[in-house]
Amino acid sequence: MYYLRLSCPAFWVDVRVAGINGRWMASADTPGGPSLGLGWTPRQALMRALEPFEGVIDDLLQTAPEDLLEHGAMG
C-alpha cells in the first residue's frame, strides 16, 4: 500500500494506492468523502479516484512518484 499526498497550487489531496490480484485500486480524500478508482495500472486507478478534481488531475499526478506510475507498465 502506498500513502501519498498529491498537490497542485491550490490544495493537496491524500491518496492511497494498492495492487490487488493484478489490478490497482486508489482512494482519494475529497470534501464529499472518499473517491475510489480501479485500473490495470496505478495511473488509471489514480485518475479515476481523482475524478472529483476535474481540471487539476494532471497537476496532481505530476507530484506522484514516477516509479509508482510506471509500475503497472513494468509488471
C-alpha positions in Angstrom: 0.0 0.0 0.0 1.3 3.4 -1.0 0.3 6.5 1.0 0.7 9.8 -0.9 0.0 13.5 -0.7 -0.5 14.9 -4.2 -0.6 18.6 -4.6 -1.3 21.4 -7.0 -1.0 25.2 -6.4 -4.4 25.5 -4.8 -4.5 22.4 -2.5 -3.3 18.9 -1.7 -5.0 15.5 -1.6 -4.2 12.4 0.4 -4.5 9.2 -1.6 -3.8 5.5 -1.1 -2.9 3.1 -3.9 -2.7 -0.7 -3.7 -2.1 -3.5 -6.1 -4.6 -6.4 -5.7 -4.6 -9.5 -7.9 -3.1 -7.8 -10.9 -5.4 -4.7 -10.7 -4.9 -1.4 -8.9 -7.2 0.4 -6.5 -6.8 4.0 -5.4 -8.7 6.0 -2.8 -8.6 9.9 -2.7 -9.9 12.0 0.1 -12.4 14.6 -1.2 -14.6 17.2 0.6 -17.5 14.8 0.0 -15.8 11.7 1.3 -13.5 9.1 -0.3 -13.4 8.6 -4.0 -12.4 5.2 -5.3 -10.8 4.2 -8.6 -9.9 0.9 -10.2 -7.5 0.3 -13.1 -5.0 -2.0 -14.7 -2.2 0.4 -13.8 -1.6 2.7 -10.8 -2.1 5.7 -13.1 -5.5 4.5 -14.3 -6.7 3.9 -10.7 -5.4 7.3 -9.5 -7.0 9.1 -12.4 -10.4 7.5 -11.7 -10.1 8.2 -7.9 -9.2 11.9 -8.7 -12.2 12.5 -11.0 -13.9 14.8 -8.4 -10.9 17.1 -9.0 -11.5 17.5 -12.8 -9.4 20.2 -14.2 -6.3 19.6 -12.0 -5.9 15.8 -12.3 -2.8 16.2 -14.4 -1.3 18.7 -12.0 -1.9 16.3 -9.1 -0.5 13.3 -10.9 2.7 15.3 -11.7 3.5 15.1 -8.0 3.1 11.3 -7.7 6.3 9.2 -7.7 7.2 8.3 -11.3 8.2 4.8 -10.3 4.7 4.1 -8.9 3.0 5.4 -12.0 5.3 3.3 -14.2 5.0 0.2 -12.0 1.9 -1.1 -13.8 3.7 -0.9 -17.2 6.7 -2.7 -15.9 4.7 -5.6 -14.5 
